[in-house]
Amino acid sequence: MKLNDVCEAMLQYYTGDAKRIQHFIKVHSFAKLIGEMENLSSDEQYVLEIAAYVHDIGIKKAEELYGDCSGKHQEELGPELAKNLLIDLGCEGVVIKRVCYLVGHHHTYTNVDSRDYQILIEADFLVNLFDDVMSMEAVEHAYKNIFRTEAGRRICREMFGL
């Protein structure tokens, strides 16, 4: 399965929702960059990039069911939706399992157990800190408490002038 297949599927999934499309494209770009700067293996990079495209797939269903898109609702609903999308695209089971784990934990910032998980969190934060127009206090707090990879820390410093 090609990464562009996942991107195209997500474009269709979020047809008419430019904000969500912009978000996952940006998160993917940062995740790809950080993963490459951190020298992930090709398998780790592949999983990371797929997860970056689908990490917020649960938002639409959360809004329908709960009227909000809280991180916990995304983590609850996203894995099954991601699994179904990836099965339809012919993705391998081991990749699907890992991507679903990442989708189901991308708003959980404790017990981060792997580089792909850490990088996905950092990429999502880089986009959200900017798009949500967070204060410099919030940026500094995230920098100190969330960012762990050298590449992610560097990008955060350079983006926000820390």
N, CA and C atoms as an extended XYZ file, in Angstrom:
486
Properties=species:S:1:pos:R:3:atomname:S:1:resname:S:1:resid:I:1 pbc="F F F"
N         0.840       -1.179        0.000 N   MET     1
C         0.000        0.000        0.000 CA  MET     1
C         0.886        1.243        0.000 C   MET     1
N         0.539        2.200       -0.819 N   LYS     2
C         1.293        3.447       -0.898 CA  LYS     2
C         0.727        4.471        0.087 C   LYS     2
N         1.622        5.296        0.608 N   LEU     3
C         1.190        6.349        1.532 CA  LEU     3
C         0.184        7.286        0.886 C   LEU     3
N         0.353        7.566       -0.397 N   ASN     4
C        -0.599        8.454       -1.068 CA  ASN     4
C        -2.005        7.880       -1.098 C   ASN     4
N        -2.122        6.537       -1.071 N   ASP     5
C        -3.449        5.922       -1.010 CA  ASP     5
C        -4.157        6.318        0.285 C   ASP     5
N        -3.399        6.351        1.377 N   VAL     6
C        -3.971        6.743        2.670 CA  VAL     6
C        -4.377        8.212        2.628 C   VAL     6
N        -3.513        9.039        2.092 N   CYS     7
C        -3.832       10.466        1.996 CA  CYS     7
C        -5.093       10.687        1.167 C   CYS     7
N        -5.177       10.033        0.025 N   GLU     8
C        -6.359       10.191       -0.826 CA  GLU     8
C        -7.622        9.704       -0.132 C   GLU     8
N        -7.527        8.601        0.599 N   ALA     9
C        -8.688        8.093        1.338 CA  ALA     9
C        -9.131        9.088        2.402 C   ALA     9
N        -8.162        9.714        3.076 N   MET    10
C        -8.509       10.700        4.094 CA  MET    10
C        -9.068       11.986        3.469 C   MET    10
N        -8.581       12.351        2.297 N   LEU    11
C        -9.173       13.495        1.593 CA  LEU    11
C       -10.640       13.221        1.299 C   LEU    11
N       -10.951       12.017        0.871 N   GLN    12
C       -12.349       11.657        0.602 CA  GLN    12
C       -13.156       11.620        1.899 C   GLN    12
N       -12.570       11.064        2.942 N   TYR    13
C       -13.252       10.954        4.231 CA  TYR    13
C       -13.657       12.339        4.751 C   TYR    13
N       -12.773       13.311        4.583 N   TYR    14
C       -13.035       14.666        5.075 CA  TYR    14
C       -13.426       15.640        3.969 C   TYR    14
N       -14.033       15.139        2.907 N   THR    15
C       -14.490       16.000        1.820 CA  THR    15
C       -15.305       17.168        2.384 C   THR    15
N       -14.950       18.377        1.975 N   GLY    16
C       -15.681       19.563        2.409 CA  GLY    16
C       -15.232       20.123        3.744 C   GLY    16
N       -14.277       19.474        4.393 N   ASP    17
C       -13.794       19.933        5.704 CA  ASP    17
C       -12.327       20.344        5.580 C   ASP    17
N       -12.120       21.518        5.025 N   ALA    18
C       -10.764       22.003        4.740 CA  ALA    18
C        -9.899       22.072        5.995 C   ALA    18
N       -10.493       22.431        7.114 N   LYS    19
C        -9.724       22.536        8.362 CA  LYS    19
C        -9.114       21.188        8.741 C   LYS    19
N        -9.916       20.137        8.695 N   ARG    20
C        -9.407       18.800        9.052 CA  ARG    20
C        -8.377       18.307        8.040 C   ARG    20
N        -8.623       18.580        6.777 N   ILE    21
C        -7.669       18.170        5.733 CA  ILE    21
C        -6.345       18.899        5.927 C   ILE    21
N        -6.405       20.209        6.132 N   GLN    22
C        -5.182       20.980        6.376 CA  GLN    22
C        -4.427       20.408        7.574 C   GLN    22
N        -5.162       20.038        8.603 N   HIS    23
C        -4.533       19.538        9.823 CA  HIS    23
C        -3.755       18.250        9.566 C   HIS    23
N        -4.401       17.249        8.979 N   PHE    24
C        -3.681       15.981        8.836 CA  PHE    24
C        -2.545       16.077        7.830 C   PHE    24
N        -2.674       16.948        6.842 N   ILE    25
C        -1.565       17.146        5.891 CA  ILE    25
C        -0.364       17.760        6.620 C   ILE    25
N        -0.609       18.748        7.463 N   LYS    26
C         0.475       19.388        8.216 CA  LYS    26
C         1.103       18.427        9.220 C   LYS    26
N         0.273       17.689        9.944 N   VAL    27
C         0.806       16.730       10.918 CA  VAL    27
C         1.663       15.693       10.192 C   VAL    27
N         1.191       15.224        9.057 N   HIS    28
C         1.994       14.265        8.285 CA  HIS    28
C         3.337       14.867        7.899 C   HIS    28
N         3.334       16.107        7.425 N   SER    29
C         4.591       16.743        7.001 CA  SER    29
C         5.592       16.836        8.146 C   SER    29
N         5.125       17.268        9.308 N   PHE    30
C         6.029       17.352       10.460 CA  PHE    30
C         6.467       15.960       10.927 C   PHE    30
N         5.549       15.015       10.949 N   ALA    31
C         5.915       13.656       11.370 CA  ALA    31
C         6.961       13.064       10.420 C   ALA    31
N         6.762       13.251        9.134 N   LYS    32
C         7.718       12.753        8.137 CA  LYS    32
C         9.090       13.373        8.367 C   LYS    32
N         9.121       14.675        8.531 N   LEU    33
C        10.374       15.388        8.733 CA  LEU    33
C        11.070       14.937       10.014 C   LEU    33
N        10.353       14.920       11.110 N   ILE    34
C        10.963       14.522       12.389 CA  ILE    34
C        11.442       13.073       12.314 C   ILE    34
N        10.622       12.198       11.773 N   GLY    35
C        11.017       10.798       11.643 CA  GLY    35
C        12.289       10.630       10.843 C   GLY    35
N        12.394       11.363        9.756 N   GLU    36
C        13.605       11.288        8.935 CA  GLU    36
C        14.804       11.887        9.664 C   GLU    36
N        14.603       13.000       10.354 N   MET    37
C        15.699       13.616       11.107 CA  MET    37
C        16.164       12.720       12.253 C   MET    37
N        15.245       11.934       12.800 N   GLU    38
C        15.561       11.023       13.906 CA  GLU    38
C        16.013        9.646       13.414 C   GLU    38
N        16.121        9.509       12.098 N   ASN    39
C        16.609        8.261       11.490 CA  ASN    39
C        15.794        7.027       11.875 C   ASN    39
N        14.480        7.144       11.798 N   LEU    40
C        13.645        5.973       12.016 CA  LEU    40
C        13.939        4.932       10.941 C   LEU    40
N        13.724        3.679       11.276 N   SER    41
C        13.836        2.626       10.263 CA  SER    41
C        12.726        2.844        9.230 C   SER    41
N        12.862        2.240        8.079 N   SER    42
C        11.843        2.419        7.035 CA  SER    42
C        10.482        1.889        7.503 C   SER    42
N        10.466        0.813        8.269 N   ASP    43
C         9.197        0.281        8.783 CA  ASP    43
C         8.557        1.238        9.782 C   ASP    43
N         9.368        1.787       10.705 N   GLU    44
C         8.845        2.750       11.680 CA  GLU    44
C         8.324        4.000       10.974 C   GLU    44
N         9.058        4.465        9.985 N   GLN    45
C         8.674        5.665        9.246 CA  GLN    45
C         7.342        5.455        8.524 C   GLN    45
N         7.195        4.296        7.914 N   TYR    46
C         5.975        3.959        7.186 CA  TYR    46
C         4.764        3.986        8.124 C   TYR    46
N         4.883        3.322        9.262 N   VAL    47
C         3.795        3.302       10.249 CA  VAL    47
C         3.507        4.715       10.746 C   VAL    47
N         4.541        5.457       11.064 N   LEU    48
C         4.379        6.831       11.543 CA  LEU    48
C         3.620        7.684       10.538 C   LEU    48
N         3.997        7.594        9.284 N   GLU    49
C         3.346        8.437        8.277 CA  GLU    49
C         1.882        8.054        8.064 C   GLU    49
N         1.589        6.767        8.090 N   ILE    50
C         0.187        6.350        7.993 CA  ILE    50
C        -0.593        6.891        9.198 C   ILE    50
N        -0.032        6.709       10.385 N   ALA    51
C        -0.699        7.179       11.597 CA  ALA    51
C        -0.919        8.687       11.563 C   ALA    51
N         0.036        9.425       11.032 N   ALA    52
C        -0.118       10.879       10.946 CA  ALA    52
C        -1.302       11.260       10.059 C   ALA    52
N        -1.483       10.539        8.968 N   TYR    53
C        -2.634       10.820        8.102 CA  TYR    53
C        -3.963       10.510        8.790 C   TYR    53
N        -4.036        9.416        9.539 N   VAL    54
C        -5.330        8.965       10.074 CA  VAL    54
C        -5.542        9.280       11.553 C   VAL    54
N        -4.597        9.959       12.197 N   HIS    55
C        -4.666       10.097       13.652 CA  HIS    55
C        -5.969       10.714       14.159 C   HIS    55
N        -6.583       11.591       13.404 N   ASP    56
C        -7.816       12.256       13.845 CA  ASP    56
C        -9.072       11.707       13.176 C   ASP    56
N        -9.003       10.501       12.656 N   ILE    57
C       -10.144        9.932       11.933 CA  ILE    57
C       -11.385        9.818       12.813 C   ILE    57
N       -11.217        9.770       14.123 N   GLY    58
C       -12.356        9.644       15.034 CA  GLY    58
C       -13.135       10.917       15.274 C   GLY    58
N       -12.620       12.045       14.809 N   ILE    59
C       -13.282       13.330       15.094 CA  ILE    59
C       -14.705       13.382       14.553 C   ILE    59
N       -14.873       13.004       13.313 N   LYS    60
C       -16.194       13.120       12.684 CA  LYS    60
C       -17.245       12.314       13.451 C   LYS    60
N       -16.928       11.089       13.784 N   LYS    61
C       -17.871       10.239       14.519 CA  LYS    61
C       -18.087       10.756       15.945 C   LYS    61
N       -17.029       11.265       16.571 N   ALA    62
C       -17.171       11.834       17.922 CA  ALA    62
C       -18.125       13.016       17.913 C   ALA    62
N       -18.007       13.861       16.900 N   GLU    63
C       -18.911       15.010       16.805 CA  GLU    63
C       -20.354       14.550       16.581 C   GLU    63
N       -20.531       13.498       15.771 N   GLU    64
C       -21.874       12.970       15.525 CA  GLU    64
C       -22.477       12.362       16.798 C   GLU    64
N       -21.683       11.571       17.516 N   LEU    65
C       -22.190       10.843       18.687 CA  LEU    65
C       -22.265       11.695       19.950 C   LEU    65
N       -21.222       12.525       20.160 N   TYR    66
C       -21.089       13.235       21.430 CA  TYR    66
C       -21.207       14.755       21.319 C   TYR    66
N       -21.196       15.266       20.105 N   GLY    67
C       -21.261       16.714       19.927 CA  GLY    67
C       -19.964       17.430       20.221 C   GLY    67
N       -18.876       16.673       20.373 N   ASP    68
C       -17.559       17.275       20.576 CA  ASP    68
C       -16.506       16.343       19.991 C   ASP    68
N       -15.296       16.837       19.966 N   CYS    69
C       -14.204       16.017       19.409 CA  CYS    69
C       -13.050       15.940       20.409 C   CYS    69
N       -13.393       15.704       21.653 N   SER    70
C       -12.363       15.618       22.689 CA  SER    70
C       -11.354       14.535       22.351 C   SER    70
N       -10.156       14.699       22.880 N   GLY    71
C        -9.103       13.724       22.644 CA  GLY    71
C        -9.502       12.327       23.062 C   GLY    71
N       -10.180       12.213       24.190 N   LYS    72
C       -10.594       10.886       24.665 CA  LYS    72
C       -11.589       10.243       23.707 C   LYS    72
N       -12.526       11.021       23.181 N   HIS    73
C       -13.472       10.465       22.211 CA  HIS    73
C       -12.757       10.065       20.926 C   HIS    73
N       -11.773       10.857       20.510 N   GLN    74
C       -10.993       10.490       19.315 CA  GLN    74
C       -10.268        9.162       19.540 C   GLN    74
N        -9.669        9.018       20.719 N   GLU    75
C        -8.931        7.793       21.030 CA  GLU    75
C        -9.869        6.584       21.121 C   GLU    75
N       -11.084        6.817       21.577 N   GLU    76
C       -12.068        5.741       21.698 CA  GLU    76
C       -12.567        5.276       20.325 C   GLU    76
N       -12.880        6.215       19.461 N   LEU    77
C       -13.539        5.894       18.195 CA  LEU    77
C       -12.580        5.725       17.012 C   LEU    77
N       -11.435        6.353       17.084 N   GLY    78
C       -10.524        6.371       15.944 CA  GLY    78
C        -9.958        5.031       15.510 C   GLY    78
N        -9.521        4.171       16.442 N   PRO    79
C        -8.873        2.929       16.011 CA  PRO    79
C        -9.730        2.050       15.098 C   PRO    79
N       -10.988        1.888       15.404 N   GLU    80
C       -11.847        1.037       14.566 CA  GLU    80
C       -12.029        1.640       13.173 C   GLU    80
N       -12.197        2.952       13.129 N   LEU    81
C       -12.348        3.620       11.834 CA  LEU    81
C       -11.066        3.510       11.015 C   LEU    81
N        -9.932        3.700       11.683 N   ALA    82
C        -8.641        3.580       10.994 CA  ALA    82
C        -8.448        2.151       10.489 C   ALA    82
N        -8.778        1.194       11.327 N   LYS    83
C        -8.646       -0.218       10.951 CA  LYS    83
C        -9.450       -0.512        9.681 C   LYS    83
N       -10.692       -0.083        9.652 N   ASN    84
C       -11.547       -0.343        8.491 CA  ASN    84
C       -11.011        0.319        7.228 C   ASN    84
N       -10.567        1.556        7.348 N   LEU    85
C       -10.012        2.267        6.198 CA  LEU    85
C        -8.772        1.544        5.676 C   LEU    85
N        -7.889        1.137        6.575 N   LEU    86
C        -6.636        0.499        6.169 CA  LEU    86
C        -6.868       -0.902        5.609 C   LEU    86
N        -7.838       -1.616        6.138 N   ILE    87
C        -8.193       -2.922        5.564 CA  ILE    87
C        -8.675       -2.731        4.134 C   ILE    87
N        -9.545       -1.737        3.934 N   ASP    88
C       -10.058       -1.454        2.584 CA  ASP    88
C        -8.938       -1.118        1.605 C   ASP    88
N        -7.850       -0.535        2.117 N   LEU    89
C        -6.722       -0.174        1.257 CA  LEU    89
C        -5.731       -1.326        1.070 C   LEU    89
N        -5.969       -2.439        1.754 N   GLY    90
C        -5.088       -3.590        1.609 CA  GLY    90
C        -3.837       -3.530        2.461 C   GLY    90
N        -3.898       -2.824        3.545 N   CYS    91
C        -2.754       -2.690        4.442 CA  CYS    91
C        -2.522       -3.988        5.208 C   CYS    91
N        -1.277       -4.243        5.565 N   GLU    92
C        -0.906       -5.440        6.318 CA  GLU    92
C        -1.376       -5.346        7.768 C   GLU    92
N        -1.714       -6.517        8.333 N   GLY    93
C        -2.254       -6.576        9.694 CA  GLY    93
C        -1.352       -6.005       10.760 C   GLY    93
N        -0.053       -6.279       10.676 N   VAL    94
C         0.870       -5.786       11.702 CA  VAL    94
C         0.957       -4.259       11.660 C   VAL    94
N         0.894       -3.688       10.476 N   VAL    95
C         0.904       -2.230       10.331 CA  VAL    95
C        -0.397       -1.652       10.882 C   VAL    95
N        -1.506       -2.272       10.539 N   ILE    96
C        -2.805       -1.804       11.029 CA  ILE    96
C        -2.828       -1.808       12.555 C   ILE    96
N        -2.337       -2.864       13.143 N   LYS    97
C        -2.344       -2.973       14.615 CA  LYS    97
C        -1.574       -1.824       15.252 C   LYS    97
N        -0.393       -1.528       14.732 N   ARG    98
C         0.421       -0.449       15.309 CA  ARG    98
C        -0.217        0.917       15.059 C   ARG    98
N        -0.711        1.149       13.856 N   VAL    99
C        -1.357        2.427       13.550 CA  VAL    99
C        -2.557        2.626       14.474 C   VAL    99
N        -3.346        1.593       14.681 N   CYS   100
C        -4.518        1.709       15.555 CA  CYS   100
C        -4.109        2.013       16.996 C   CYS   100
N        -3.015        1.423       17.431 N   TYR   101
C        -2.505        1.743       18.768 CA  TYR   101
C        -2.168        3.240       18.848 C   TYR   101
N        -1.467        3.738       17.850 N   LEU   102
C        -1.080        5.154       17.858 CA  LEU   102
C        -2.302        6.065       17.803 C   LEU   102
N        -3.263        5.733       16.959 N   VAL   103
C        -4.499        6.523       16.869 CA  VAL   103
C        -5.225        6.511       18.212 C   VAL   103
N        -5.218        5.376       18.886 N   GLY   104
C        -5.909        5.232       20.157 CA  GLY   104
C        -5.184        5.820       21.347 C   GLY   104
N        -3.999        6.378       21.117 N   HIS   105
C        -3.217        6.951       22.221 CA  HIS   105
C        -2.637        8.337       21.925 C   HIS   105
N        -2.940        8.918       20.781 N   HIS   106
C        -2.225       10.141       20.395 CA  HIS   106
C        -2.561       11.368       21.238 C   HIS   106
N        -3.527       11.245       22.140 N   HIS   107
C        -3.797       12.319       23.103 CA  HIS   107
C        -3.436       11.890       24.524 C   HIS   107
N        -2.690       10.820       24.645 N   THR   108
C        -2.210       10.336       25.938 CA  THR   108
C        -0.716       10.589       25.988 C   THR   108
N        -0.297       11.444       26.899 N   TYR   109
C         1.094       11.914       26.897 CA  TYR   109
C         1.948       11.279       27.979 C   TYR   109
N         1.409       10.266       28.647 N   THR   110
C         2.180        9.535       29.642 CA  THR   110
C         2.472        8.136       29.102 C   THR   110
N         3.534        7.552       29.610 N   ASN   111
C         3.936        6.204       29.208 CA  ASN   111
C         4.136        6.072       27.696 C   ASN   111
N         4.707        7.100       27.094 N   VAL   112
C         5.021        7.055       25.662 CA  VAL   112
C         6.170        6.066       25.496 C   VAL   112
N         5.909        4.994       24.772 N   ASP   113
C         6.813        3.851       24.778 CA  ASP   113
C         7.651        3.648       23.521 C   ASP   113
N         7.571        4.575       22.567 N   SER   114
C         8.297        4.352       21.323 CA  SER   114
C         8.508        5.666       20.576 C   SER   114
N         9.420        5.623       19.645 N   ARG   115
C         9.735        6.832       18.882 CA  ARG   115
C         8.586        7.248       17.974 C   ARG   115
N         7.914        6.293       17.323 N   ASP   116
C         6.812        6.677       16.439 CA  ASP   116
C         5.697        7.369       17.218 C   ASP   116
N         5.404        6.869       18.406 N   TYR   117
C         4.388        7.454       19.279 CA  TYR   117
C         4.797        8.876       19.675 C   TYR   117
N         6.042        9.051       20.130 N   GLN   118
C         6.531       10.364       20.549 CA  GLN   118
C         6.499       11.354       19.392 C   GLN   118
N         6.929       10.932       18.237 N   ILE   119
C         6.988       11.832       17.078 CA  ILE   119
C         5.588       12.238       16.631 C   ILE   119
N         4.641       11.313       16.648 N   LEU   120
C         3.264       11.669       16.281 CA  LEU   120
C         2.726       12.739       17.224 C   LEU   120
N         2.964       12.579       18.514 N   ILE   121
C         2.520       13.580       19.490 CA  ILE   121
C         3.166       14.930       19.192 C   ILE   121
N         4.464       14.932       18.954 N   GLU   122
C         5.168       16.187       18.693 CA  GLU   122
C         4.661       16.860       17.419 C   GLU   122
N         4.454       16.096       16.369 N   ALA   123
C         3.972       16.669       15.109 CA  ALA   123
C         2.590       17.286       15.307 C   ALA   123
N         1.717       16.595       16.025 N   ASP   124
C         0.375       17.111       16.300 CA  ASP   124
C         0.456       18.391       17.126 C   ASP   124
N         1.337       18.410       18.120 N   PHE   125
C         1.515       19.621       18.934 CA  PHE   125
C         2.030       20.784       18.103 C   PHE   125
N         2.997       20.556       17.242 N   LEU   126
C         3.529       21.649       16.418 CA  LEU   126
C         2.414       22.320       15.631 C   LEU   126
N         1.534       21.522       15.061 N   VAL   127
C         0.427       22.073       14.275 CA  VAL   127
C        -0.589       22.752       15.185 C   VAL   127
N        -0.968       22.099       16.269 N   ASN   128
C        -1.996       22.668       17.149 CA  ASN   128
C        -1.529       23.931       17.863 C   ASN   128
N        -0.269       23.968       18.272 N   LEU   129
C         0.236       25.178       18.943 CA  LEU   129
C         0.111       26.398       18.045 C   LEU   129
N         0.351       26.210       16.760 N   PHE   130
C         0.236       27.318       15.810 CA  PHE   130
C        -1.220       27.580       15.426 C   PHE   130
N        -1.917       26.544       14.976 N   ASP   131
C        -3.279       26.726       14.473 CA  ASP   131
C        -4.241       27.229       15.545 C   ASP   131
N        -4.012       26.805       16.792 N   ASP   132
C        -4.881       27.246       17.889 CA  ASP   132
C        -4.401       28.549       18.523 C   ASP   132
N        -3.379       29.170       17.946 N   VAL   133
C        -2.823       30.444       18.399 CA  VAL   133
C        -2.591       30.415       19.915 C   VAL   133
N        -1.773       29.460       20.313 N   MET   134
C        -1.474       29.292       21.733 CA  MET   134
C        -0.507       30.373       22.214 C   MET   134
N        -0.601       30.704       23.480 N   SER   135
C         0.279       31.702       24.076 CA  SER   135
C         1.708       31.172       24.122 C   SER   135
N         2.658       32.071       24.286 N   MET   136
C         4.053       31.642       24.424 CA  MET   136
C         4.227       30.814       25.691 C   MET   136
N         3.458       31.102       26.722 N   GLU   137
C         3.511       30.277       27.935 CA  GLU   137
C         3.128       28.834       27.621 C   GLU   137
N         2.081       28.664       26.834 N   ALA   138
C         1.632       27.321       26.465 CA  ALA   138
C         2.676       26.627       25.594 C   ALA   138
N         3.285       27.374       24.676 N   VAL   139
C         4.335       26.815       23.818 CA  VAL   139
C         5.507       26.359       24.681 C   VAL   139
N         5.946       27.217       25.600 N   GLU   140
C         7.074       26.873       26.470 CA  GLU   140
C         6.749       25.672       27.351 C   GLU   140
N         5.522       25.604       27.837 N   HIS   141
C         5.099       24.467       28.660 CA  HIS   141
C         5.159       23.177       27.837 C   HIS   141
N         4.627       23.221       26.627 N   ALA   142
C         4.666       22.039       25.755 CA  ALA   142
C         6.109       21.658       25.436 C   ALA   142
N         6.930       22.649       25.152 N   TYR   143
C         8.338       22.388       24.831 CA  TYR   143
C         9.015       21.631       25.979 C   TYR   143
N         8.773       22.090       27.188 N   LYS   144
C         9.416       21.476       28.360 CA  LYS   144
C         8.825       20.119       28.716 C   LYS   144
N         7.528       19.932       28.496 N   ASN   145
C         6.849       18.747       29.005 CA  ASN   145
C         6.474       17.703       27.953 C   ASN   145
N         6.439       18.091       26.701 N   ILE   146
C         5.979       17.171       25.656 CA  ILE   146
C         7.115       16.752       24.725 C   ILE   146
N         7.882       17.714       24.271 N   PHE   147
C         8.893       17.443       23.247 CA  PHE   147
C        10.087       16.704       23.838 C   PHE   147
N        10.430       15.574       23.232 N   ARG   148
C        11.540       14.731       23.700 CA  ARG   148
C        12.592       14.484       22.625 C   ARG   148
N        12.176       14.428       21.344 N   THR   149
C        13.160       14.168       20.293 CA  THR   149
C        13.962       15.433       20.028 C   THR   149
N        15.204       15.265       19.659 N   GLU   150
C        16.029       16.436       19.339 CA  GLU   150
C        15.455       17.183       18.145 C   GLU   150
N        14.990       16.448       17.147 N   ALA   151
C        14.426       17.095       15.955 CA  ALA   151
C        13.161       17.878       16.299 C   ALA   151
N        12.267       17.283       17.065 N   GLY   152
C        11.040       17.975       17.445 CA  GLY   152
C        11.319       19.205       18.285 C   GLY   152
N        12.261       19.089       19.215 N   ARG   153
C        12.640       20.229       20.050 CA  ARG   153
C        13.236       21.350       19.191 C   ARG   153
N        14.068       20.970       18.249 N   ARG   154
C        14.687       21.972       17.365 CA  ARG   154
C        13.630       22.703       16.542 C   ARG   154
N        12.717       21.939       15.939 N   ILE   155
C        11.675       22.563       15.123 CA  ILE   155
C        10.816       23.482       15.978 C   ILE   155
N        10.450       23.047       17.166 N   CYS   156
C         9.644       23.876       18.065 CA  CYS   156
C        10.383       25.168       18.410 C   CYS   156
N        11.665       25.052       18.754 N   ARG   157
C        12.456       26.255       19.073 CA  ARG   157
C        12.479       27.214       17.893 C   ARG   157
N        12.714       26.678       16.720 N   GLU   158
C        12.841       27.531       15.532 CA  GLU   158
C        11.490       28.133       15.124 C   GLU   158
N        10.421       27.356       15.231 N   MET   159
C         9.097       27.880       14.860 CA  MET   159
C         8.669       29.029       15.762 C   MET   159
N         8.918       28.863       17.060 N   PHE   160
C         8.362       29.799       18.016 CA  PHE   160
C         9.406       30.728       18.644 C   PHE   160
N        10.655       30.655       18.148 N   GLY   161
C        11.698       31.566       18.631 CA  GLY   161
C        12.072       31.346       20.073 C   GLY   161
N        12.068       30.103       20.518 N   LEU   162
C        12.431       29.817       21.911 CA  LEU   162
C        13.932       29.845       22.095 C   LEU   162
